[in-house]
Amino acid sequence: MQKNSAAGRNNLGYMYLHGQGVKRDIAQALALFTKAAAQGLPDAQHNLGELYFAGQGTPRDYRKAMHYFSLAAQVMI
């Protein structure tokens, strides 16, 4: 996998979110999902939407959640 790849950041974010192989750190997961989402990765956009929707690692923000869910859904259209 390429260094600084969106997929790598998303996968690492998932590991931090769930504490798989690393200490659970939702703030780190949020940061990694944000970077990967900015690179245009739909999975990361969806994961970021989930965090905003649930208010995990960030204040609950339905507007931001919908924004990221919409970005992720655009690849399916």
mmCIF file of the N, C-alpha and C atoms, coordinates in Angstrom:
data_MODEL
# 
_entry.id   MODEL 
# 
loop_
_atom_site.group_PDB 
_atom_site.id 
_atom_site.type_symbol 
_atom_site.label_atom_id 
_atom_site.label_alt_id 
_atom_site.label_comp_id 
_atom_site.label_asym_id 
_atom_site.label_entity_id 
_atom_site.label_seq_id 
_atom_site.pdbx_PDB_ins_code 
_atom_site.Cartn_x 
_atom_site.Cartn_y 
_atom_site.Cartn_z 
_atom_site.occupancy 
_atom_site.B_iso_or_equiv 
_atom_site.pdbx_formal_charge 
_atom_site.auth_seq_id 
_atom_site.auth_comp_id 
_atom_site.auth_asym_id 
_atom_site.auth_atom_id 
_atom_site.pdbx_PDB_model_num 
ATOM 1   N N  . MET A 1 1  ? 0.841   -1.173 0.000  1.00 0.00 ? 1  MET A N  1 
ATOM 2   C CA . MET A 1 1  ? 0.000   0.000  0.000  1.00 0.00 ? 1  MET A CA 1 
ATOM 3   C C  . MET A 1 1  ? 0.889   1.239  0.000  1.00 0.00 ? 1  MET A C  1 
ATOM 4   N N  . GLN A 1 2  ? 0.469   2.233  -0.699 1.00 0.00 ? 2  GLN A N  1 
ATOM 5   C CA . GLN A 1 2  ? 1.214   3.472  -0.837 1.00 0.00 ? 2  GLN A CA 1 
ATOM 6   C C  . GLN A 1 2  ? 1.172   4.298  0.452  1.00 0.00 ? 2  GLN A C  1 
ATOM 7   N N  . LYS A 1 3  ? 2.279   4.943  0.791  1.00 0.00 ? 3  LYS A N  1 
ATOM 8   C CA . LYS A 1 3  ? 2.338   5.792  1.976  1.00 0.00 ? 3  LYS A CA 1 
ATOM 9   C C  . LYS A 1 3  ? 1.348   6.939  1.828  1.00 0.00 ? 3  LYS A C  1 
ATOM 10  N N  . ASN A 1 4  ? 0.648   7.251  2.928  1.00 0.00 ? 4  ASN A N  1 
ATOM 11  C CA . ASN A 1 4  ? -0.353  8.326  2.964  1.00 0.00 ? 4  ASN A CA 1 
ATOM 12  C C  . ASN A 1 4  ? -1.545  8.077  2.050  1.00 0.00 ? 4  ASN A C  1 
ATOM 13  N N  . SER A 1 5  ? -1.825  6.822  1.758  1.00 0.00 ? 5  SER A N  1 
ATOM 14  C CA . SER A 1 5  ? -2.970  6.524  0.909  1.00 0.00 ? 5  SER A CA 1 
ATOM 15  C C  . SER A 1 5  ? -4.262  6.691  1.704  1.00 0.00 ? 5  SER A C  1 
ATOM 16  N N  . ALA A 1 6  ? -5.314  7.061  0.997  1.00 0.00 ? 6  ALA A N  1 
ATOM 17  C CA . ALA A 1 6  ? -6.620  7.229  1.629  1.00 0.00 ? 6  ALA A CA 1 
ATOM 18  C C  . ALA A 1 6  ? -7.092  5.918  2.244  1.00 0.00 ? 6  ALA A C  1 
ATOM 19  N N  . ALA A 1 7  ? -6.911  4.820  1.538  1.00 0.00 ? 7  ALA A N  1 
ATOM 20  C CA . ALA A 1 7  ? -7.344  3.516  2.051  1.00 0.00 ? 7  ALA A CA 1 
ATOM 21  C C  . ALA A 1 7  ? -6.573  3.145  3.308  1.00 0.00 ? 7  ALA A C  1 
ATOM 22  N N  . GLY A 1 8  ? -5.279  3.419  3.324  1.00 0.00 ? 8  GLY A N  1 
ATOM 23  C CA . GLY A 1 8  ? -4.462  3.130  4.495  1.00 0.00 ? 8  GLY A CA 1 
ATOM 24  C C  . GLY A 1 8  ? -4.891  3.958  5.698  1.00 0.00 ? 8  GLY A C  1 
ATOM 25  N N  . ARG A 1 9  ? -5.158  5.232  5.459  1.00 0.00 ? 9  ARG A N  1 
ATOM 26  C CA . ARG A 1 9  ? -5.617  6.098  6.551  1.00 0.00 ? 9  ARG A CA 1 
ATOM 27  C C  . ARG A 1 9  ? -6.966  5.621  7.080  1.00 0.00 ? 9  ARG A C  1 
ATOM 28  N N  . ASN A 1 10 ? -7.854  5.256  6.172  1.00 0.00 ? 10 ASN A N  1 
ATOM 29  C CA . ASN A 1 10 ? -9.174  4.778  6.579  1.00 0.00 ? 10 ASN A CA 1 
ATOM 30  C C  . ASN A 1 10 ? -9.053  3.502  7.409  1.00 0.00 ? 10 ASN A C  1 
ATOM 31  N N  . ASN A 1 11 ? -8.229  2.573  6.948  1.00 0.00 ? 11 ASN A N  1 
ATOM 32  C CA . ASN A 1 11 ? -8.050  1.316  7.677  1.00 0.00 ? 11 ASN A CA 1 
ATOM 33  C C  . ASN A 1 11 ? -7.447  1.544  9.052  1.00 0.00 ? 11 ASN A C  1 
ATOM 34  N N  . LEU A 1 12 ? -6.456  2.423  9.122  1.00 0.00 ? 12 LEU A N  1 
ATOM 35  C CA . LEU A 1 12 ? -5.838  2.735  10.404 1.00 0.00 ? 12 LEU A CA 1 
ATOM 36  C C  . LEU A 1 12 ? -6.849  3.428  11.324 1.00 0.00 ? 12 LEU A C  1 
ATOM 37  N N  . GLY A 1 13 ? -7.659  4.309  10.753 1.00 0.00 ? 13 GLY A N  1 
ATOM 38  C CA . GLY A 1 13 ? -8.711  4.963  11.528 1.00 0.00 ? 13 GLY A CA 1 
ATOM 39  C C  . GLY A 1 13 ? -9.678  3.953  12.124 1.00 0.00 ? 13 GLY A C  1 
ATOM 40  N N  . TYR A 1 14 ? -10.033 2.946  11.335 1.00 0.00 ? 14 TYR A N  1 
ATOM 41  C CA . TYR A 1 14 ? -10.919 1.878  11.810 1.00 0.00 ? 14 TYR A CA 1 
ATOM 42  C C  . TYR A 1 14 ? -10.277 1.134  12.978 1.00 0.00 ? 14 TYR A C  1 
ATOM 43  N N  . MET A 1 15 ? -8.971  0.888  12.864 1.00 0.00 ? 15 MET A N  1 
ATOM 44  C CA . MET A 1 15 ? -8.254  0.196  13.937 1.00 0.00 ? 15 MET A CA 1 
ATOM 45  C C  . MET A 1 15 ? -8.274  1.024  15.224 1.00 0.00 ? 15 MET A C  1 
ATOM 46  N N  . TYR A 1 16 ? -8.055  2.328  15.098 1.00 0.00 ? 16 TYR A N  1 
ATOM 47  C CA . TYR A 1 16 ? -8.101  3.194  16.276 1.00 0.00 ? 16 TYR A CA 1 
ATOM 48  C C  . TYR A 1 16 ? -9.521  3.278  16.843 1.00 0.00 ? 16 TYR A C  1 
ATOM 49  N N  . LEU A 1 17 ? -10.503 3.334  15.992 1.00 0.00 ? 17 LEU A N  1 
ATOM 50  C CA . LEU A 1 17 ? -11.890 3.421  16.438 1.00 0.00 ? 17 LEU A CA 1 
ATOM 51  C C  . LEU A 1 17 ? -12.290 2.214  17.271 1.00 0.00 ? 17 LEU A C  1 
ATOM 52  N N  . HIS A 1 18 ? -11.826 1.040  16.866 1.00 0.00 ? 18 HIS A N  1 
ATOM 53  C CA . HIS A 1 18 ? -12.226 -0.199 17.525 1.00 0.00 ? 18 HIS A CA 1 
ATOM 54  C C  . HIS A 1 18 ? -11.146 -0.796 18.424 1.00 0.00 ? 18 HIS A C  1 
ATOM 55  N N  . GLY A 1 19 ? -9.997  -0.139 18.519 1.00 0.00 ? 19 GLY A N  1 
ATOM 56  C CA . GLY A 1 19 ? -8.924  -0.642 19.368 1.00 0.00 ? 19 GLY A CA 1 
ATOM 57  C C  . GLY A 1 19 ? -8.369  -1.969 18.899 1.00 0.00 ? 19 GLY A C  1 
ATOM 58  N N  . GLN A 1 20 ? -8.229  -2.118 17.601 1.00 0.00 ? 20 GLN A N  1 
ATOM 59  C CA . GLN A 1 20 ? -7.697  -3.362 17.031 1.00 0.00 ? 20 GLN A CA 1 
ATOM 60  C C  . GLN A 1 20 ? -6.199  -3.212 16.773 1.00 0.00 ? 20 GLN A C  1 
ATOM 61  N N  . GLY A 1 21 ? -5.395  -3.799 17.653 1.00 0.00 ? 21 GLY A N  1 
ATOM 62  C CA . GLY A 1 21 ? -3.942  -3.746 17.502 1.00 0.00 ? 21 GLY A CA 1 
ATOM 63  C C  . GLY A 1 21 ? -3.324  -2.465 18.011 1.00 0.00 ? 21 GLY A C  1 
ATOM 64  N N  . VAL A 1 22 ? -4.149  -1.506 18.385 1.00 0.00 ? 22 VAL A N  1 
ATOM 65  C CA . VAL A 1 22 ? -3.696  -0.226 18.934 1.00 0.00 ? 22 VAL A CA 1 
ATOM 66  C C  . VAL A 1 22 ? -4.645  0.147  20.067 1.00 0.00 ? 22 VAL A C  1 
ATOM 67  N N  . LYS A 1 23 ? -4.205  1.075  20.911 1.00 0.00 ? 23 LYS A N  1 
ATOM 68  C CA . LYS A 1 23 ? -5.092  1.564  21.962 1.00 0.00 ? 23 LYS A CA 1 
ATOM 69  C C  . LYS A 1 23 ? -6.233  2.350  21.320 1.00 0.00 ? 23 LYS A C  1 
ATOM 70  N N  . ARG A 1 24 ? -7.453  2.111  21.772 1.00 0.00 ? 24 ARG A N  1 
ATOM 71  C CA . ARG A 1 24 ? -8.615  2.806  21.217 1.00 0.00 ? 24 ARG A CA 1 
ATOM 72  C C  . ARG A 1 24 ? -8.445  4.307  21.396 1.00 0.00 ? 24 ARG A C  1 
ATOM 73  N N  . ASP A 1 25 ? -8.597  5.049  20.289 1.00 0.00 ? 25 ASP A N  1 
ATOM 74  C CA . ASP A 1 25 ? -8.413  6.500  20.292 1.00 0.00 ? 25 ASP A CA 1 
ATOM 75  C C  . ASP A 1 25 ? -9.344  7.090  19.245 1.00 0.00 ? 25 ASP A C  1 
ATOM 76  N N  . ILE A 1 26 ? -10.513 7.511  19.679 1.00 0.00 ? 26 ILE A N  1 
ATOM 77  C CA . ILE A 1 26 ? -11.513 8.016  18.736 1.00 0.00 ? 26 ILE A CA 1 
ATOM 78  C C  . ILE A 1 26 ? -11.068 9.317  18.090 1.00 0.00 ? 26 ILE A C  1 
ATOM 79  N N  . ALA A 1 27 ? -10.348 10.152 18.819 1.00 0.00 ? 27 ALA A N  1 
ATOM 80  C CA . ALA A 1 27 ? -9.849  11.408 18.244 1.00 0.00 ? 27 ALA A CA 1 
ATOM 81  C C  . ALA A 1 27 ? -8.894  11.122 17.085 1.00 0.00 ? 27 ALA A C  1 
ATOM 82  N N  . GLN A 1 28 ? -8.049  10.127 17.252 1.00 0.00 ? 28 GLN A N  1 
ATOM 83  C CA . GLN A 1 28 ? -7.121  9.750  16.178 1.00 0.00 ? 28 GLN A CA 1 
ATOM 84  C C  . GLN A 1 28 ? -7.894  9.167  14.997 1.00 0.00 ? 28 GLN A C  1 
ATOM 85  N N  . ALA A 1 29 ? -8.909  8.358  15.280 1.00 0.00 ? 29 ALA A N  1 
ATOM 86  C CA . ALA A 1 29 ? -9.745  7.804  14.212 1.00 0.00 ? 29 ALA A CA 1 
ATOM 87  C C  . ALA A 1 29 ? -10.415 8.927  13.432 1.00 0.00 ? 29 ALA A C  1 
ATOM 88  N N  . LEU A 1 30 ? -10.951 9.908  14.143 1.00 0.00 ? 30 LEU A N  1 
ATOM 89  C CA . LEU A 1 30 ? -11.602 11.047 13.495 1.00 0.00 ? 30 LEU A CA 1 
ATOM 90  C C  . LEU A 1 30 ? -10.623 11.786 12.586 1.00 0.00 ? 30 LEU A C  1 
ATOM 91  N N  . ALA A 1 31 ? -9.409  12.012 13.070 1.00 0.00 ? 31 ALA A N  1 
ATOM 92  C CA . ALA A 1 31 ? -8.398  12.716 12.272 1.00 0.00 ? 31 ALA A CA 1 
ATOM 93  C C  . ALA A 1 31 ? -8.039  11.925 11.012 1.00 0.00 ? 31 ALA A C  1 
ATOM 94  N N  . LEU A 1 32 ? -7.885  10.624 11.155 1.00 0.00 ? 32 LEU A N  1 
ATOM 95  C CA . LEU A 1 32 ? -7.522  9.799  9.994  1.00 0.00 ? 32 LEU A CA 1 
ATOM 96  C C  . LEU A 1 32 ? -8.674  9.700  8.995  1.00 0.00 ? 32 LEU A C  1 
ATOM 97  N N  . PHE A 1 33 ? -9.895  9.531  9.480  1.00 0.00 ? 33 PHE A N  1 
ATOM 98  C CA . PHE A 1 33 ? -11.048 9.497  8.579  1.00 0.00 ? 33 PHE A CA 1 
ATOM 99  C C  . PHE A 1 33 ? -11.200 10.830 7.848  1.00 0.00 ? 33 PHE A C  1 
ATOM 100 N N  . THR A 1 34 ? -10.943 11.926 8.544  1.00 0.00 ? 34 THR A N  1 
ATOM 101 C CA . THR A 1 34 ? -11.057 13.254 7.930  1.00 0.00 ? 34 THR A CA 1 
ATOM 102 C C  . THR A 1 34 ? -10.060 13.407 6.783  1.00 0.00 ? 34 THR A C  1 
ATOM 103 N N  . LYS A 1 35 ? -8.820  12.977 7.003  1.00 0.00 ? 35 LYS A N  1 
ATOM 104 C CA . LYS A 1 35 ? -7.810  13.072 5.941  1.00 0.00 ? 35 LYS A CA 1 
ATOM 105 C C  . LYS A 1 35 ? -8.168  12.181 4.758  1.00 0.00 ? 35 LYS A C  1 
ATOM 106 N N  . ALA A 1 36 ? -8.612  10.963 5.041  1.00 0.00 ? 36 ALA A N  1 
ATOM 107 C CA . ALA A 1 36 ? -8.966  10.042 3.962  1.00 0.00 ? 36 ALA A CA 1 
ATOM 108 C C  . ALA A 1 36 ? -10.215 10.518 3.219  1.00 0.00 ? 36 ALA A C  1 
ATOM 109 N N  . ALA A 1 37 ? -11.165 11.097 3.935  1.00 0.00 ? 37 ALA A N  1 
ATOM 110 C CA . ALA A 1 37 ? -12.376 11.630 3.298  1.00 0.00 ? 37 ALA A CA 1 
ATOM 111 C C  . ALA A 1 37 ? -12.022 12.795 2.380  1.00 0.00 ? 37 ALA A C  1 
ATOM 112 N N  . ALA A 1 38 ? -11.075 13.626 2.817  1.00 0.00 ? 38 ALA A N  1 
ATOM 113 C CA . ALA A 1 38 ? -10.632 14.756 1.990  1.00 0.00 ? 38 ALA A CA 1 
ATOM 114 C C  . ALA A 1 38 ? -9.942  14.280 0.719  1.00 0.00 ? 38 ALA A C  1 
ATOM 115 N N  . GLN A 1 39 ? -9.396  13.067 0.756  1.00 0.00 ? 39 GLN A N  1 
ATOM 116 C CA . GLN A 1 39 ? -8.777  12.480 -0.426 1.00 0.00 ? 39 GLN A CA 1 
ATOM 117 C C  . GLN A 1 39 ? -9.823  11.838 -1.337 1.00 0.00 ? 39 GLN A C  1 
ATOM 118 N N  . GLY A 1 40 ? -11.087 11.869 -0.923 1.00 0.00 ? 40 GLY A N  1 
ATOM 119 C CA . GLY A 1 40 ? -12.167 11.387 -1.773 1.00 0.00 ? 40 GLY A CA 1 
ATOM 120 C C  . GLY A 1 40 ? -12.558 9.930  -1.597 1.00 0.00 ? 40 GLY A C  1 
ATOM 121 N N  . LEU A 1 41 ? -12.131 9.296  -0.515 1.00 0.00 ? 41 LEU A N  1 
ATOM 122 C CA . LEU A 1 41 ? -12.451 7.887  -0.312 1.00 0.00 ? 41 LEU A CA 1 
ATOM 123 C C  . LEU A 1 41 ? -13.860 7.744  0.272  1.00 0.00 ? 41 LEU A C  1 
ATOM 124 N N  . PRO A 1 42 ? -14.786 7.123  -0.466 1.00 0.00 ? 42 PRO A N  1 
ATOM 125 C CA . PRO A 1 42 ? -16.168 6.997  0.012  1.00 0.00 ? 42 PRO A CA 1 
ATOM 126 C C  . PRO A 1 42 ? -16.303 6.264  1.346  1.00 0.00 ? 42 PRO A C  1 
ATOM 127 N N  . ASP A 1 43 ? -15.513 5.221  1.577  1.00 0.00 ? 43 ASP A N  1 
ATOM 128 C CA . ASP A 1 43 ? -15.592 4.502  2.850  1.00 0.00 ? 43 ASP A CA 1 
ATOM 129 C C  . ASP A 1 43 ? -15.243 5.416  4.017  1.00 0.00 ? 43 ASP A C  1 
ATOM 130 N N  . ALA A 1 44 ? -14.246 6.247  3.834  1.00 0.00 ? 44 ALA A N  1 
ATOM 131 C CA . ALA A 1 44 ? -13.852 7.183  4.889  1.00 0.00 ? 44 ALA A CA 1 
ATOM 132 C C  . ALA A 1 44 ? -14.923 8.252  5.084  1.00 0.00 ? 44 ALA A C  1 
ATOM 133 N N  . GLN A 1 45 ? -15.522 8.704  3.985  1.00 0.00 ? 45 GLN A N  1 
ATOM 134 C CA . GLN A 1 45 ? -16.604 9.688  4.087  1.00 0.00 ? 45 GLN A CA 1 
ATOM 135 C C  . GLN A 1 45 ? -17.765 9.100  4.886  1.00 0.00 ? 45 GLN A C  1 
ATOM 136 N N  . HIS A 1 46 ? -18.076 7.842  4.619  1.00 0.00 ? 46 HIS A N  1 
ATOM 137 C CA . HIS A 1 46 ? -19.143 7.180  5.361  1.00 0.00 ? 46 HIS A CA 1 
ATOM 138 C C  . HIS A 1 46 ? -18.772 7.039  6.839  1.00 0.00 ? 46 HIS A C  1 
ATOM 139 N N  . ASN A 1 47 ? -17.553 6.599  7.117  1.00 0.00 ? 47 ASN A N  1 
ATOM 140 C CA . ASN A 1 47 ? -17.113 6.450  8.507  1.00 0.00 ? 47 ASN A CA 1 
ATOM 141 C C  . ASN A 1 47 ? -17.148 7.777  9.250  1.00 0.00 ? 47 ASN A C  1 
ATOM 142 N N  . LEU A 1 48 ? -16.743 8.833  8.582  1.00 0.00 ? 48 LEU A N  1 
ATOM 143 C CA . LEU A 1 48 ? -16.774 10.161 9.186  1.00 0.00 ? 48 LEU A CA 1 
ATOM 144 C C  . LEU A 1 48 ? -18.209 10.583 9.452  1.00 0.00 ? 48 LEU A C  1 
ATOM 145 N N  . GLY A 1 49 ? -19.095 10.303 8.512  1.00 0.00 ? 49 GLY A N  1 
ATOM 146 C CA . GLY A 1 49 ? -20.512 10.588 8.723  1.00 0.00 ? 49 GLY A CA 1 
ATOM 147 C C  . GLY A 1 49 ? -21.049 9.865  9.943  1.00 0.00 ? 49 GLY A C  1 
ATOM 148 N N  . GLU A 1 50 ? -20.639 8.620  10.126 1.00 0.00 ? 50 GLU A N  1 
ATOM 149 C CA . GLU A 1 50 ? -21.077 7.846  11.287 1.00 0.00 ? 50 GLU A CA 1 
ATOM 150 C C  . GLU A 1 50 ? -20.625 8.500  12.597 1.00 0.00 ? 50 GLU A C  1 
ATOM 151 N N  . LEU A 1 51 ? -19.384 8.990  12.631 1.00 0.00 ? 51 LEU A N  1 
ATOM 152 C CA . LEU A 1 51 ? -18.884 9.626  13.847 1.00 0.00 ? 51 LEU A CA 1 
ATOM 153 C C  . LEU A 1 51 ? -19.649 10.908 14.157 1.00 0.00 ? 51 LEU A C  1 
ATOM 154 N N  . TYR A 1 52 ? -19.896 11.718 13.138 1.00 0.00 ? 52 TYR A N  1 
ATOM 155 C CA . TYR A 1 52 ? -20.668 12.946 13.358 1.00 0.00 ? 52 TYR A CA 1 
ATOM 156 C C  . TYR A 1 52 ? -22.108 12.631 13.748 1.00 0.00 ? 52 TYR A C  1 
ATOM 157 N N  . PHE A 1 53 ? -22.696 11.618 13.147 1.00 0.00 ? 53 PHE A N  1 
ATOM 158 C CA . PHE A 1 53 ? -24.069 11.241 13.454 1.00 0.00 ? 53 PHE A CA 1 
ATOM 159 C C  . PHE A 1 53 ? -24.203 10.786 14.907 1.00 0.00 ? 53 PHE A C  1 
ATOM 160 N N  . ALA A 1 54 ? -23.245 9.997  15.366 1.00 0.00 ? 54 ALA A N  1 
ATOM 161 C CA . ALA A 1 54 ? -23.293 9.451  16.719 1.00 0.00 ? 54 ALA A CA 1 
ATOM 162 C C  . ALA A 1 54 ? -22.680 10.386 17.765 1.00 0.00 ? 54 ALA A C  1 
ATOM 163 N N  . GLY A 1 55 ? -21.948 11.389 17.304 1.00 0.00 ? 55 GLY A N  1 
ATOM 164 C CA . GLY A 1 55 ? -21.260 12.261 18.247 1.00 0.00 ? 55 GLY A CA 1 
ATOM 165 C C  . GLY A 1 55 ? -20.100 11.564 18.922 1.00 0.00 ? 55 GLY A C  1 
ATOM 166 N N  . GLN A 1 56 ? -19.400 10.728 18.179 1.00 0.00 ? 56 GLN A N  1 
ATOM 167 C CA . GLN A 1 56 ? -18.237 10.016 18.718 1.00 0.00 ? 56 GLN A CA 1 
ATOM 168 C C  . GLN A 1 56 ? -16.973 10.783 18.387 1.00 0.00 ? 56 GLN A C  1 
ATOM 169 N N  . GLY A 1 57 ? -16.271 11.239 19.407 1.00 0.00 ? 57 GLY A N  1 
ATOM 170 C CA . GLY A 1 57 ? -15.017 11.958 19.204 1.00 0.00 ? 57 GLY A CA 1 
ATOM 171 C C  . GLY A 1 57 ? -15.218 13.387 18.732 1.00 0.00 ? 57 GLY A C  1 
ATOM 172 N N  . THR A 1 58 ? -16.456 13.796 18.625 1.00 0.00 ? 58 THR A N  1 
ATOM 173 C CA . THR A 1 58 ? -16.811 15.128 18.143 1.00 0.00 ? 58 THR A CA 1 
ATOM 174 C C  . THR A 1 58 ? -18.234 15.418 18.589 1.00 0.00 ? 58 THR A C  1 
ATOM 175 N N  . PRO A 1 59 ? -18.595 16.676 18.709 1.00 0.00 ? 59 PRO A N  1 
ATOM 176 C CA . PRO A 1 59 ? -20.007 16.948 19.017 1.00 0.00 ? 59 PRO A CA 1 
ATOM 177 C C  . PRO A 1 59 ? -20.911 16.403 17.908 1.00 0.00 ? 59 PRO A C  1 
ATOM 178 N N  . ARG A 1 60 ? -22.081 15.915 18.294 1.00 0.00 ? 60 ARG A N  1 
ATOM 179 C CA . ARG A 1 60 ? -23.046 15.408 17.315 1.00 0.00 ? 60 ARG A CA 1 
ATOM 180 C C  . ARG A 1 60 ? -23.400 16.541 16.358 1.00 0.00 ? 60 ARG A C  1 
ATOM 181 N N  . ASP A 1 61 ? -23.336 16.236 15.062 1.00 0.00 ? 61 ASP A N  1 
ATOM 182 C CA . ASP A 1 61 ? -23.624 17.244 14.036 1.00 0.00 ? 61 ASP A CA 1 
ATOM 183 C C  . ASP A 1 61 ? -24.281 16.552 12.856 1.00 0.00 ? 61 ASP A C  1 
ATOM 184 N N  . TYR A 1 62 ? -25.611 16.613 12.833 1.00 0.00 ? 62 TYR A N  1 
ATOM 185 C CA . TYR A 1 62 ? -26.356 15.928 11.772 1.00 0.00 ? 62 TYR A CA 1 
ATOM 186 C C  . TYR A 1 62 ? -26.102 16.539 10.395 1.00 0.00 ? 62 TYR A C  1 
ATOM 187 N N  . ARG A 1 63 ? -25.837 17.824 10.355 1.00 0.00 ? 63 ARG A N  1 
ATOM 188 C CA . ARG A 1 63 ? -25.568 18.489 9.077  1.00 0.00 ? 63 ARG A CA 1 
ATOM 189 C C  . ARG A 1 63 ? -24.269 17.958 8.453  1.00 0.00 ? 63 ARG A C  1 
ATOM 190 N N  . LYS A 1 64 ? -23.236 17.864 9.270  1.00 0.00 ? 64 LYS A N  1 
ATOM 191 C CA . LYS A 1 64 ? -21.968 17.328 8.772  1.00 0.00 ? 64 LYS A CA 1 
ATOM 192 C C  . LYS A 1 64 ? -22.118 15.847 8.438  1.00 0.00 ? 64 LYS A C  1 
ATOM 193 N N  . ALA A 1 65 ? -22.862 15.121 9.258  1.00 0.00 ? 65 ALA A N  1 
ATOM 194 C CA . ALA A 1 65 ? -23.088 13.703 8.985  1.00 0.00 ? 65 ALA A CA 1 
ATOM 195 C C  . ALA A 1 65 ? -23.748 13.538 7.615  1.00 0.00 ? 65 ALA A C  1 
ATOM 196 N N  . MET A 1 66 ? -24.785 14.312 7.348  1.00 0.00 ? 66 MET A N  1 
ATOM 197 C CA . MET A 1 66 ? -25.479 14.218 6.056  1.00 0.00 ? 66 MET A CA 1 
ATOM 198 C C  . MET A 1 66 ? -24.558 14.599 4.905  1.00 0.00 ? 66 MET A C  1 
ATOM 199 N N  . HIS A 1 67 ? -23.708 15.598 5.135  1.00 0.00 ? 67 HIS A N  1 
ATOM 200 C CA . HIS A 1 67 ? -22.754 16.016 4.105  1.00 0.00 ? 67 HIS A CA 1 
ATOM 201 C C  . HIS A 1 67 ? -21.844 14.846 3.717  1.00 0.00 ? 67 HIS A C  1 
ATOM 202 N N  . TYR A 1 68 ? -21.278 14.191 4.724  1.00 0.00 ? 68 TYR A N  1 
ATOM 203 C CA . TYR A 1 68 ? -20.362 13.091 4.427  1.00 0.00 ? 68 TYR A CA 1 
ATOM 204 C C  . TYR A 1 68 ? -21.076 11.858 3.897  1.00 0.00 ? 68 TYR A C  1 
ATOM 205 N N  . PHE A 1 69 ? -22.274 11.573 4.392  1.00 0.00 ? 69 PHE A N  1 
ATOM 206 C CA . PHE A 1 69 ? -23.055 10.465 3.834  1.00 0.00 ? 69 PHE A CA 1 
ATOM 207 C C  . PHE A 1 69 ? -23.381 10.728 2.366  1.00 0.00 ? 69 PHE A C  1 
ATOM 208 N N  . SER A 1 70 ? -23.720 11.979 2.042  1.00 0.00 ? 70 SER A N  1 
ATOM 209 C CA . SER A 1 70 ? -24.036 12.339 0.655  1.00 0.00 ? 70 SER A CA 1 
ATOM 210 C C  . SER A 1 70 ? -22.831 12.192 -0.261 1.00 0.00 ? 70 SER A C  1 
ATOM 211 N N  . LEU A 1 71 ? -21.668 12.620 0.214  1.00 0.00 ? 71 LEU A N  1 
ATOM 212 C CA . LEU A 1 71 ? -20.447 12.455 -0.583 1.00 0.00 ? 71 LEU A CA 1 
ATOM 213 C C  . LEU A 1 71 ? -20.187 10.978 -0.863 1.00 0.00 ? 71 LEU A C  1 
ATOM 214 N N  . ALA A 1 72 ? -20.325 10.161 0.170  1.00 0.00 ? 72 ALA A N  1 
ATOM 215 C CA . ALA A 1 72 ? -20.079 8.727  0.012  1.00 0.00 ? 72 ALA A CA 1 
ATOM 216 C C  . ALA A 1 72 ? -21.083 8.100  -0.942 1.00 0.00 ? 72 ALA A C  1 
ATOM 217 N N  . ALA A 1 73 ? -22.315 8.551  -0.898 1.00 0.00 ? 73 ALA A N  1 
ATOM 218 C CA . ALA A 1 73 ? -23.361 7.975  -1.749 1.00 0.00 ? 73 ALA A CA 1 
ATOM 219 C C  . ALA A 1 73 ? -23.213 8.372  -3.217 1.00 0.00 ? 73 ALA A C  1 
ATOM 220 N N  . GLN A 1 74 ? -22.531 9.454  -3.507 1.00 0.00 ? 74 GLN A N  1 
ATOM 221 C CA . GLN A 1 74 ? -22.409 9.918  -4.889 1.00 0.00 ? 74 GLN A CA 1 
ATOM 222 C C  . GLN A 1 74 ? -21.712 8.901  -5.791 1.00 0.00 ? 74 GLN A C  1 
ATOM 223 N N  . VAL A 1 75 ? -20.856 8.088  -5.248 1.00 0.00 ? 75 VAL A N  1 
ATOM 224 C CA . VAL A 1 75 ? -20.162 7.099  -6.079 1.00 0.00 ? 75 VAL A CA 1 
ATOM 225 C C  . VAL A 1 75 ? -21.089 5.976  -6.484 1.00 0.00 ? 75 VAL A C  1 
ATOM 226 N N  . MET A 1 76 ? -22.219 5.851  -5.803 1.00 0.00 ? 76 MET A N  1 
ATOM 227 C CA . MET A 1 76 ? -23.166 4.787  -6.123 1.00 0.00 ? 76 MET A CA 1 
ATOM 228 C C  . MET A 1 76 ? -24.159 5.202  -7.208 1.00 0.00 ? 76 MET A C  1 
ATOM 229 N N  . ILE A 1 77 ? -24.196 6.481  -7.501 1.00 0.00 ? 77 ILE A N  1 
ATOM 230 C CA . ILE A 1 77 ? -25.164 6.999  -8.476 1.00 0.00 ? 77 ILE A CA 1 
ATOM 231 C C  . ILE A 1 77 ? -24.643 6.832  -9.890 1.00 0.00 ? 77 ILE A C  1 
# 
